[in-house]
C-alpha cells in the first residue's frame, strides 16, 4: 500500500520511509502543497501523513484537496506536541488522527494500522464484470491485476460504479468530475476521459462490455454490484 507523506524535514522523511517500509508500506514523499496535490492526482494512496507547516501551502490545504480527490482515504496530521490549535484544526478539517513530534516508532505504526483497519470497513468493493473498484483504498483492478487510473478517470469510474448499473447522464458525469477537478469539463473532454477509461478496463475498447453507452443520454456499468468480502 502507498503512503503519501507531506513533510519538508528530510530527516523525518528518511526515518518514516525506513520505518514504514519495514511494515510493508511504500512511502511517497513531497514537501509542498502543490506537489502533494499533483502526486495524489497521479497515484493511489491508502493513507496520507501531513505536516501542518510547509514551505509552500499548508497541511490544511493538502487535506482539503485530498478530501476532494479521495473522500474515504484516512488522513493523519503530524504536529508539534504542544500545538493544540493545529491538532484541533486538523481534526475539524477531516483528519482521523494526529501524531505528535517527535514520534515513538511503535506507537506511530500502531496508529497508522488502526486508521487503515477502520478505513477498510468504510465502503464495499464495487464490481462490474471483471473490474473491481475499492473506494476505501482508491484502487482499481481488472481480472485481479492493478489498473492505474488518473484522478479524473478514478472519479469517473467511481460515479458510474456507485450507480450500480443505472444510467448516469452526461450532465451528471460532468458535474461530478467538475466537483473533483475544480474546473468546468467540456462535453468533448468527457468523451476523452471515457475513451481513456475504456482503454484501461475493457478487453476491446472499441467494443465495450463493461462501460456501456446509452445513446443520446449517458453511460452505465454492465452488471454492476457490491462485493462485501
C-alpha positions as CSV (number, residue, x, y, z in Angstrom):
1,X,0.0,0.0,0.0
2,X,1.2,3.5,-0.8
3,X,1.5,6.2,1.9
4,X,1.5,9.9,1.0
5,X,3.9,11.7,3.2
6,X,3.9,15.5,3.0
7,X,6.8,16.7,5.1
8,X,9.7,19.2,4.5
9,X,12.2,17.8,7.1
10,X,14.4,15.3,5.2
11,X,15.4,13.6,8.4
12,X,11.8,12.8,9.3
13,X,11.1,11.7,5.7
14,X,14.1,9.3,5.8
15,X,13.2,7.9,9.2
16,X,9.5,7.4,8.4
17,X,10.3,5.9,5.0
18,X,12.6,3.3,6.6
19,X,10.1,2.6,9.4
20,X,7.0,2.1,7.2
21,X,8.9,0.2,4.5
22,X,9.6,-2.4,7.2
23,X,5.9,-2.6,7.8
24,X,5.2,-3.3,4.1
25,X,4.1,0.3,3.3
26,X,5.6,2.3,0.4
27,X,6.2,5.9,1.2
28,X,6.0,8.6,-1.5
29,X,7.1,11.9,-0.1
30,X,6.9,15.6,-1.1
31,X,7.4,18.9,0.7
32,X,4.9,21.3,-0.9
33,X,1.2,21.6,-1.2
34,X,1.2,21.8,-5.0
35,X,3.5,18.8,-5.2
36,X,1.2,16.8,-2.9
37,X,-2.0,17.6,-4.9
38,X,-0.2,16.7,-8.2
39,X,1.1,13.4,-6.7
40,X,-2.4,12.5,-5.3
41,X,-3.8,13.0,-8.8
42,X,-1.4,10.5,-10.4
43,X,-1.1,7.8,-7.7
44,X,-3.5,5.9,-5.4
45,X,-2.8,6.1,-1.7
46,X,-4.1,4.1,1.3
47,X,-3.4,6.8,3.8
48,X,-1.8,10.3,4.0
49,X,0.5,11.8,6.7
50,X,0.5,15.6,6.6
51,X,2.8,18.0,8.3
52,X,0.9,21.2,9.1
53,X,3.7,23.7,8.2
54,X,5.1,23.5,4.7
55,X,7.4,25.8,2.6
56,X,4.5,26.4,0.2
57,X,0.9,26.0,1.2
58,X,-0.1,24.1,4.4
59,X,-1.2,20.7,5.5
60,X,-4.7,22.0,5.9
61,X,-4.7,22.9,2.2
62,X,-3.5,19.5,1.2
63,X,-6.2,17.9,3.4
64,X,-8.9,19.8,1.6
65,X,-7.6,18.8,-1.8
66,X,-7.3,15.1,-0.8
67,X,-10.8,15.1,0.6
68,X,-12.0,16.1,-3.0
69,X,-9.8,13.5,-4.7
70,X,-10.3,10.6,-2.4
71,X,-13.0,11.3,0.2
72,X,-12.6,7.9,2.1
73,X,-8.8,8.0,2.5
74,X,-7.7,8.4,6.1
75,X,-5.5,11.4,6.8
76,X,-3.2,11.8,9.9
77,X,-1.7,15.1,10.8
78,X,1.9,15.4,12.1
79,X,2.0,18.2,14.7
80,X,4.3,19.6,17.3
81,X,3.5,18.1,20.7
82,X,2.4,21.5,22.2
83,X,0.5,22.8,19.1
84,X,-3.1,22.4,20.3
85,X,-4.5,24.7,17.7
86,X,-3.2,22.7,14.8
87,X,-4.4,19.4,16.4
88,X,-7.9,20.7,16.7
89,X,-7.9,22.4,13.3
90,X,-6.6,19.2,11.7
91,X,-9.3,17.0,13.2
92,X,-12.0,19.5,12.2
93,X,-10.6,19.5,8.6
94,X,-11.3,15.8,8.3
95,X,-8.2,14.1,9.7
96,X,-8.8,10.8,11.6
97,X,-5.9,11.3,14.0
98,X,-2.8,13.3,14.8
99,X,0.6,12.2,15.9
100,X,2.9,14.5,17.9
101,X,6.5,15.0,17.1
102,X,8.9,13.5,18.0
103,X,7.4,10.1,17.1
104,X,7.6,6.9,19.0
105,X,8.0,4.3,16.2
106,X,5.8,1.6,17.6
107,X,3.0,4.0,18.5
108,X,3.2,5.6,15.1
109,X,2.9,2.3,13.2
110,X,0.2,1.1,15.5
111,X,-1.9,4.2,14.9
112,X,-1.4,4.1,11.2
113,X,-2.5,0.4,11.1
114,X,-5.6,1.3,13.3
115,X,-6.6,4.0,10.8
116,X,-6.2,1.6,7.9
117,X,-8.3,-1.0,9.7
118,X,-11.1,1.5,10.4
119,X,-11.0,2.7,6.8
120,X,-11.1,-0.9,5.4
121,X,-14.7,-1.3,6.7
122,X,-15.9,2.1,5.4
123,X,-17.1,1.1,2.0
124,X,-17.8,-2.1,0.0
125,X,-15.8,-3.0,-3.1
126,X,-17.7,-2.2,-6.3
127,X,-17.6,-4.7,-9.2
128,X,-18.7,-4.6,-12.9
129,X,-17.7,-7.6,-15.0
130,X,-14.1,-8.4,-14.1
131,X,-13.4,-4.8,-12.9
132,X,-13.3,-4.0,-9.2
133,X,-13.0,-0.6,-7.5
134,X,-12.2,-0.3,-3.8
135,X,-13.3,3.2,-2.7
136,X,-11.6,2.8,0.7
137,X,-8.2,2.2,-0.8
138,X,-8.8,4.1,-4.0
139,X,-7.6,1.2,-6.1
140,X,-8.9,-0.5,-9.2
141,X,-8.2,-4.0,-10.6
142,X,-9.2,-5.8,-13.8
143,X,-9.2,-9.6,-13.6
144,X,-7.1,-9.3,-10.4
145,X,-4.4,-7.1,-12.0
146,X,-3.9,-3.5,-10.8
147,X,-5.2,-0.7,-13.1
148,X,-3.5,2.7,-12.8
149,X,-6.1,5.5,-13.1
150,X,-5.7,9.2,-13.1
151,X,-7.7,11.2,-10.6
152,X,-10.2,12.1,-13.3
153,X,-10.5,8.5,-14.5
154,X,-10.9,7.3,-10.9
155,X,-13.6,9.8,-10.2
156,X,-15.5,9.0,-13.4
157,X,-15.4,5.2,-12.7
158,X,-16.4,5.7,-9.1
159,X,-19.5,7.7,-10.0
160,X,-20.5,5.1,-12.6
161,X,-19.8,2.1,-10.3
162,X,-21.8,3.7,-7.4
163,X,-24.9,3.9,-9.7
164,X,-25.0,0.1,-9.7
165,X,-25.9,-0.4,-13.3
166,X,-28.3,2.6,-13.5
167,X,-27.9,5.3,-16.2
168,X,-25.7,8.3,-15.3
169,X,-26.4,11.2,-17.7
170,X,-23.6,13.1,-19.4
171,X,-24.5,16.2,-17.4
172,X,-24.4,14.2,-14.1
173,X,-20.9,12.9,-15.0
174,X,-19.6,16.4,-16.0
175,X,-20.9,17.8,-12.7
176,X,-19.2,15.0,-10.7
177,X,-15.9,15.5,-12.4
178,X,-16.1,19.3,-12.2
179,X,-16.6,19.0,-8.4
180,X,-13.4,16.8,-8.2
181,X,-11.3,18.9,-10.6
182,X,-12.3,22.3,-9.6
183,X,-12.8,23.3,-13.3
184,X,-15.5,23.0,-15.8
185,X,-15.4,19.9,-18.0
186,X,-16.5,20.4,-21.7
187,X,-18.6,17.7,-23.4
188,X,-15.7,16.7,-25.7
189,X,-13.4,16.4,-22.7
190,X,-15.8,13.9,-21.1
191,X,-15.6,11.9,-24.3
192,X,-11.8,11.8,-23.9
193,X,-12.0,10.6,-20.3
194,X,-14.5,7.9,-21.2
195,X,-12.2,6.7,-24.1
196,X,-9.1,6.6,-21.9
197,X,-11.0,4.7,-19.1
198,X,-12.2,2.2,-21.6
199,X,-8.7,1.6,-22.8
200,X,-7.8,0.5,-19.3
201,X,-10.8,-1.5,-18.3
202,X,-12.2,-3.1,-21.5
203,X,-10.8,-6.1,-23.3
204,X,-11.7,-4.5,-26.6
205,X,-12.1,-0.7,-26.1
206,X,-13.8,-0.3,-29.4
207,X,-16.4,-2.9,-28.4
208,X,-17.1,-2.1,-24.7
209,X,-18.7,-4.7,-22.5
210,X,-18.3,-3.0,-19.1
211,X,-18.7,0.7,-19.6
212,X,-21.7,1.0,-21.8
213,X,-23.1,4.0,-23.8
214,X,-26.8,4.8,-23.6
215,X,-27.0,6.6,-26.8
216,X,-28.1,10.2,-26.5
217,X,-28.3,10.1,-22.7
218,X,-25.2,9.0,-20.9
219,X,-23.4,5.9,-19.6
220,X,-23.9,2.9,-17.3
221,X,-21.8,0.0,-16.0
222,X,-22.8,-3.5,-17.0
223,X,-23.7,-6.0,-14.2
224,X,-22.5,-3.6,-11.5
225,X,-22.8,-4.7,-7.9
226,X,-21.1,-4.5,-4.5
227,X,-18.8,-7.1,-3.0
228,X,-18.6,-7.2,0.8
229,X,-15.9,-9.9,1.2
